[in-house]
Amino acid sequence: KINVEKIIQLSPLSQTKLLRKIMIKIVLSRIKNQGNEGAEGSAPVFHWVTVGDSSAAGHGNAYSQSYKSILQTTVSSIFQSAGIEFVASNRAGSTFSGMEVAFCTKEMFGADVDVLSWDFMPLDTNHFDPLSNSQGMDPLLFGERVGMTYYPQLPFLYFLGKATGVEMQQQLGALENRGVGFAMMTDALREVV
């Protein structure tokens, strides 16, 4: 048994938002499959998109060892048992900056995204400069754009950064209160990866 709190930091409100997304997919699966058990293409899709730099893209690793591939292999059967097709897409690359991605989310990832995973290495330590490519500020801009671009179907935001400082915690809380659920990697998991 895995204790989720040891690997993912998320508030009760964001946990509810993520569970609601999954429950909606399960209900859609039940509705679609009434009388169509086993029909090809009848399962709703839970779409996880990873965006980030070359590290997130898995450059230097075998494709099967990339984060996206391991995620796909690990959770697909769990989702399938609930009648949901899990699709993990890797849209990371070495030429992206966080700022570019924050402004072009729908064009880059499509309209049907359930989780957007944000994985950029910090290039500096200035988390309060809005033009910074730091791990801290770009996810906030990204979350704001996601809320405007994808409304009313708000993707869940997962980022591998660390929310440091009271101001960042308040900004993330405000983002969550406007409808975007989010989670972060815990320090314990960060030490492993």
KOLZA-474120 format. One line per 10 residues: number of its first residue (from 1); their letters; for each residue x, y, z of N, C-alpha, C. Coordinates in steps of 0.2 Angstrom, whole numbers, padded with zeros to 4 digits, m for minus. Layout:
! residues N
NUM) a) X,Y,Z,X,Y,Z,X,Y,Z ~ ...
This chain:
! residues 193
1) kinvekiiql) 0004,m0006,0000,0000,0000,0000,0004,0006,0000 ~ 0003,0011,m0004,0007,0017,m0005,0003,0023,m0001 ~ 0007,0026,0003,0004,0032,0006,0005,0038,0002 ~ m0001,0041,m0002,0000,0046,m0007,0003,0052,m0004 ~ 0002,0054,0003,0004,0060,0006,0012,0060,0006 ~ 0015,0054,0005,0023,0054,0005,0026,0056,m0001 ~ 0022,0055,m0007,0024,0057,m0013,0021,0063,m0017 ~ 0015,0065,m0015,0012,0071,m0018,0009,0075,m0012 ~ 0010,0081,m0013,0008,0087,m0008,0002,0090,m0012 ~ m0004,0089,m0009,m0010,0092,m0012,m0015,0094,m0006
11) splsqtkllr) m0018,0099,m0007,m0023,0101,m0002,m0030,0097,m0002 ~ m0034,0097,0003,m0040,0093,0002,m0045,0096,m0003 ~ m0044,0102,m0005,m0048,0105,m0010,m0046,0102,m0017 ~ m0039,0102,m0018,m0037,0100,m0024,m0038,0092,m0025 ~ m0037,0089,m0019,m0038,0081,m0019,m0046,0080,m0022 ~ m0050,0084,m0019,m0057,0083,m0021,m0058,0085,m0029 ~ m0055,0090,m0031,m0055,0092,m0038,m0052,0086,m0043 ~ m0047,0083,m0041,m0044,0077,m0044,m0048,0071,m0044 ~ m0051,0070,m0038,m0055,0064,m0038,m0062,0065,m0042 ~ m0064,0071,m0042,m0070,0073,m0046,m0069,0071,m0053
21) kimikivlsr) m0063,0073,m0056,m0061,0072,m0063,m0062,0065,m0064 ~ m0059,0061,m0060,m0058,0053,m0061,m0065,0050,m0060 ~ m0069,0053,m0056,m0076,0050,m0055,m0081,0052,m0061 ~ m0080,0058,m0064,m0083,0059,m0070,m0082,0055,m0075 ~ m0075,0053,m0076,m0073,0048,m0081,m0076,0041,m0080 ~ m0077,0039,m0074,m0080,0033,m0072,m0087,0033,m0074 ~ m0091,0038,m0072,m0098,0039,m0074,m0099,0039,m0082 ~ m0095,0042,m0085,m0095,0043,m0093,m0094,0036,m0095 ~ m0089,0032,m0092,m0088,0025,m0095,m0094,0021,m0094 ~ m0097,0021,m0088,m0103,0017,m0087,m0109,0019,m0092
31) iknqgnegae) m0110,0025,m0093,m0115,0028,m0098,m0113,0025,m0105 ~ m0107,0026,m0107,m0105,0024,m0114,m0106,0016,m0115 ~ m0104,0013,m0109,m0103,0005,m0110,m0110,0002,m0109 ~ m0115,0005,m0107,m0122,0002,m0107,m0124,m0002,m0113 ~ m0123,m0008,m0114,m0125,m0012,m0120,m0119,m0012,m0125 ~ m0114,m0009,m0123,m0108,m0009,m0128,m0102,m0012,m0125 ~ m0102,m0016,m0120,m0096,m0019,m0117,m0092,m0022,m0122 ~ m0085,m0019,m0121,m0080,m0022,m0126,m0080,m0018,m0132 ~ m0084,m0013,m0134,m0084,m0010,m0140,m0078,m0006,m0141 ~ m0074,m0006,m0146,m0068,m0002,m0148,m0069,0005,m0147
41) gsapvfhwvt) m0065,0009,m0144,m0066,0016,m0143,m0071,0019,m0139 ~ m0074,0015,m0135,m0080,0017,m0131,m0078,0020,m0124 ~ m0072,0019,m0122,m0069,0021,m0116,m0067,0028,m0116 ~ m0070,0032,m0111,m0067,0039,m0110,m0060,0039,m0109 ~ m0057,0044,m0111,m0049,0045,m0110,m0048,0050,m0105 ~ m0043,0048,m0100,m0040,0052,m0095,m0033,0054,m0098 ~ m0032,0060,m0100,m0026,0062,m0103,m0022,0066,m0099 ~ m0016,0063,m0098,m0010,0067,m0094,m0005,0069,m0099 ~ m0004,0076,m0099,0001,0079,m0103,0007,0081,m0099 ~ 0013,0079,m0100,0019,0081,m0097,0023,0087,m0102
51) vgdssaaghg) 0024,0092,m0099,0027,0098,m0102,0034,0100,m0098 ~ 0039,0101,m0101,0045,0103,m0098,0051,0104,m0102 ~ 0057,0104,m0099,0063,0104,m0103,0065,0097,m0105 ~ 0072,0097,m0108,0074,0091,m0110,0075,0085,m0105 ~ 0075,0087,m0099,0075,0082,m0093,0068,0078,m0093 ~ 0063,0082,m0093,0056,0080,m0093,0055,0076,m0100 ~ 0058,0078,m0105,0057,0074,m0112,0060,0067,m0112 ~ 0065,0066,m0107,0068,0060,m0107,0074,0059,m0111 ~ 0076,0065,m0113,0082,0065,m0118,0088,0062,m0114 ~ 0091,0057,m0117,0097,0053,m0114,0095,0047,m0111
61) naysqsyksi) 0088,0046,m0111,0085,0039,m0108,0082,0035,m0114 ~ 0082,0029,m0113,0078,0025,m0118,0070,0027,m0117 ~ 0067,0027,m0123,0060,0030,m0123,0056,0026,m0117 ~ 0057,0020,m0117,0053,0016,m0112,0055,0018,m0104 ~ 0060,0022,m0103,0062,0024,m0097,0060,0031,m0095 ~ 0057,0034,m0100,0055,0041,m0099,0049,0041,m0094 ~ 0048,0047,m0090,0043,0048,m0085,0036,0046,m0088 ~ 0035,0049,m0094,0028,0047,m0097,0027,0040,m0098 ~ 0032,0037,m0101,0031,0029,m0102,0030,0025,m0096 ~ 0034,0027,m0091,0033,0023,m0085,0026,0025,m0082
71) lqttvssifq) 0024,0031,m0082,0018,0033,m0079,0012,0029,m0083 ~ 0013,0029,m0090,0008,0025,m0094,0008,0018,m0092 ~ 0013,0015,m0092,0014,0008,m0090,0011,0006,m0083 ~ 0013,0010,m0078,0011,0009,m0071,0003,0010,m0070 ~ 0000,0015,m0073,m0007,0016,m0071,m0012,0014,m0076 ~ m0010,0013,m0082,m0015,0011,m0087,m0020,0005,m0085 ~ m0017,0000,m0082,m0022,m0006,m0080,m0027,m0004,m0075 ~ m0024,0001,m0070,m0029,0003,m0065,m0035,0007,m0068 ~ m0033,0012,m0072,m0039,0015,m0076,m0043,0011,m0080 ~ m0040,0006,m0083,m0044,0002,m0088,m0049,m0003,m0084
81) sagiefvasn) m0047,m0004,m0078,m0051,m0008,m0073,m0057,m0004,m0072 ~ m0057,0002,m0072,m0063,0007,m0071,m0066,0009,m0077 ~ m0064,0006,m0083,m0067,0008,m0089,m0065,0014,m0092 ~ m0059,0016,m0090,m0056,0022,m0093,m0049,0021,m0097 ~ m0048,0024,m0102,m0042,0023,m0106,m0037,0029,m0103 ~ m0031,0027,m0101,m0026,0032,m0098,m0021,0033,m0104 ~ m0021,0039,m0106,m0016,0041,m0111,m0011,0046,m0108 ~ m0005,0045,m0108,0001,0050,m0106,0004,0052,m0112 ~ 0005,0059,m0113,0008,0062,m0119,0014,0066,m0116 ~ 0019,0065,m0119,0025,0069,m0118,0026,0075,m0123
91) ragstfsgme) 0025,0081,m0121,0026,0087,m0125,0031,0091,m0123 ~ 0036,0088,m0119,0042,0091,m0117,0047,0092,m0122 ~ 0052,0096,m0122,0057,0097,m0127,0062,0102,m0125 ~ 0068,0101,m0128,0074,0105,m0125,0073,0113,m0127 ~ 0069,0115,m0132,0069,0121,m0134,0063,0125,m0131 ~ 0059,0122,m0127,0054,0126,m0123,0056,0130,m0117 ~ 0053,0136,m0117,0054,0139,m0110,0047,0139,m0107 ~ 0047,0140,m0100,0041,0140,m0097,0036,0145,m0099 ~ 0039,0151,m0101,0035,0157,m0103,0031,0155,m0109 ~ 0035,0153,m0114,0031,0151,m0120,0026,0146,m0119
101) vafctkemfg) 0027,0141,m0116,0022,0136,m0114,0016,0139,m0111 ~ 0017,0143,m0106,0012,0146,m0102,0007,0150,m0107 ~ 0009,0153,m0112,0005,0156,m0117,0002,0152,m0123 ~ 0004,0146,m0124,0002,0142,m0129,m0001,0135,m0127 ~ m0004,0135,m0122,m0006,0128,m0119,m0010,0124,m0124 ~ m0016,0127,m0125,m0021,0124,m0129,m0018,0122,m0136 ~ m0014,0126,m0139,m0012,0125,m0146,m0007,0119,m0146 ~ m0003,0119,m0140,0002,0114,m0140,0000,0107,m0137 ~ m0005,0107,m0133,m0008,0101,m0130,m0014,0098,m0132 ~ m0018,0102,m0135,m0025,0100,m0137,m0030,0103,m0132
111) advdvlswdf) m0036,0101,m0134,m0042,0104,m0130,m0044,0099,m0124 ~ m0042,0093,m0125,m0045,0088,m0120,m0039,0085,m0115 ~ m0037,0089,m0110,m0032,0088,m0106,m0035,0087,m0098 ~ m0033,0082,m0095,m0036,0081,m0088,m0030,0083,m0083 ~ m0024,0082,m0084,m0018,0084,m0080,m0013,0086,m0084 ~ m0010,0092,m0082,m0004,0095,m0085,0001,0095,m0080 ~ 0006,0091,m0082,0012,0091,m0077,0018,0095,m0080 ~ 0020,0100,m0075,0024,0105,m0077,0031,0103,m0074 ~ 0036,0102,m0078,0043,0100,m0076,0048,0103,m0079 ~ 0050,0109,m0077,0055,0113,m0079,0061,0114,m0074
121) mpldtnhfdp) 0067,0113,m0075,0072,0114,m0071,0073,0121,m0069 ~ 0074,0123,m0063,0075,0130,m0061,0081,0133,m0064 ~ 0081,0138,m0068,0086,0141,m0071,0089,0147,m0067 ~ 0086,0149,m0062,0088,0154,m0057,0084,0153,m0051 ~ 0086,0158,m0046,0083,0157,m0039,0078,0163,m0038 ~ 0077,0167,m0043,0072,0173,m0042,0065,0171,m0043 ~ 0062,0169,m0038,0055,0166,m0039,0050,0172,m0039 ~ 0052,0178,m0038,0047,0183,m0038,0047,0188,m0044 ~ 0051,0186,m0049,0052,0190,m0055,0047,0187,m0060 ~ 0042,0190,m0062,0037,0187,m0067,0040,0185,m0074
131) lsnsqgmdpl) 0046,0188,m0076,0049,0186,m0082,0054,0180,m0081 ~ 0055,0178,m0075,0059,0173,m0073,0057,0166,m0076 ~ 0062,0162,m0078,0060,0155,m0080,0061,0150,m0074 ~ 0060,0153,m0068,0061,0148,m0062,0055,0143,m0062 ~ 0056,0138,m0058,0051,0133,m0057,0045,0136,m0053 ~ 0047,0141,m0049,0041,0144,m0045,0036,0148,m0049 ~ 0038,0153,m0053,0034,0158,m0055,0030,0156,m0062 ~ 0033,0152,m0066,0030,0150,m0072,0024,0145,m0071 ~ 0024,0141,m0066,0018,0137,m0065,0012,0141,m0063 ~ 0014,0147,m0060,0008,0151,m0058,0005,0154,m0064
141) lfgervgmty) 0009,0157,m0068,0007,0160,m0075,0004,0154,m0079 ~ 0007,0148,m0079,0004,0143,m0083,m0003,0141,m0080 ~ m0004,0141,m0073,m0010,0140,m0070,m0016,0145,m0072 ~ m0014,0151,m0072,m0018,0157,m0074,m0020,0156,m0081 ~ m0016,0154,m0085,m0018,0154,m0092,m0022,0147,m0093 ~ m0021,0142,m0090,m0025,0136,m0090,m0032,0138,m0088 ~ m0033,0141,m0083,m0039,0143,m0081,m0043,0147,m0086 ~ m0040,0151,m0090,m0043,0156,m0095,m0044,0152,m0101 ~ m0039,0148,m0103,m0039,0144,m0109,m0044,0138,m0110 ~ m0044,0134,m0104,m0048,0128,m0104,m0054,0129,m0101
151) ypqlpflyfl) m0056,0134,m0098,m0062,0135,m0095,m0068,0133,m0099 ~ m0073,0129,m0097,m0074,0127,m0090,m0071,0120,m0088 ~ m0068,0117,m0093,m0065,0111,m0091,m0057,0112,m0089 ~ m0056,0113,m0083,m0050,0115,m0080,m0045,0109,m0079 ~ m0040,0109,m0082,m0035,0103,m0081,m0032,0104,m0074 ~ m0030,0098,m0071,m0027,0098,m0065,m0020,0099,m0066 ~ m0017,0104,m0062,m0010,0106,m0063,m0005,0102,m0058 ~ 0000,0098,m0061,0005,0095,m0056,0011,0097,m0058 ~ 0015,0100,m0053,0022,0102,m0055,0027,0100,m0050 ~ 0033,0099,m0052,0038,0096,m0049,0042,0101,m0045
161) gkatgvemqq) 0039,0107,m0044,0043,0112,m0041,0041,0112,m0033 ~ 0044,0117,m0030,0043,0117,m0023,0040,0124,m0021 ~ 0035,0125,m0018,0032,0131,m0016,0035,0134,m0010 ~ 0039,0139,m0011,0043,0141,m0005,0041,0149,m0004 ~ 0040,0151,0002,0038,0157,0004,0031,0158,0004 ~ 0029,0163,0008,0022,0164,0010,0018,0167,0004 ~ 0021,0171,0000,0018,0174,m0006,0016,0169,m0011 ~ 0021,0164,m0012,0019,0159,m0017,0014,0155,m0015 ~ 0014,0153,m0008,0008,0149,m0005,0002,0152,m0006 ~ 0002,0159,m0005,m0005,0163,m0006,m0007,0163,m0013
171) qlgalenrgv) m0002,0164,m0018,m0004,0164,m0025,m0007,0157,m0027 ~ m0003,0151,m0025,m0006,0145,m0027,m0013,0144,m0024 ~ m0014,0146,m0018,m0021,0146,m0014,m0026,0149,m0018 ~ m0024,0155,m0021,m0029,0159,m0025,m0030,0156,m0031 ~ m0025,0153,m0034,m0026,0149,m0041,m0031,0143,m0039 ~ m0030,0140,m0034,m0034,0134,m0032,m0042,0136,m0031 ~ m0042,0142,m0028,m0049,0145,m0026,m0053,0147,m0033 ~ m0049,0148,m0038,m0052,0150,m0044,m0054,0144,m0049 ~ m0052,0138,m0046,m0054,0132,m0049,m0049,0127,m0052 ~ m0043,0129,m0052,m0037,0125,m0054,m0034,0121,m0048
181) gfammtdalr) m0035,0115,m0048,m0032,0110,m0043,m0025,0109,m0045 ~ m0021,0108,m0040,m0014,0107,m0041,m0011,0103,m0036 ~ m0005,0100,m0038,m0002,0096,m0033,0006,0097,m0034 ~ 0010,0095,m0029,0017,0096,m0030,0021,0090,m0028 ~ 0026,0088,m0030,0031,0083,m0028,0033,0085,m0021 ~ 0033,0080,m0017,0035,0081,m0010,0043,0080,m0010 ~ 0046,0083,m0004,0053,0082,m0004,0056,0075,m0003 ~ 0052,0071,0000,0054,0064,0000,0054,0061,m0007 ~ 0049,0062,m0011,0050,0059,m0018,0055,0063,m0022 ~ 0056,0069,m0021,0061,0073,m0025,0068,0070,m0023
191) evv) 0069,0068,m0017,0076,0065,m0016,0077,0058,m0020 ~ 0072,0055,m0021,0072,0048,m0025,0073,0049,m0032 ~ 0070,0054,m0035,0071,0056,m0042,0076,0061,m0043
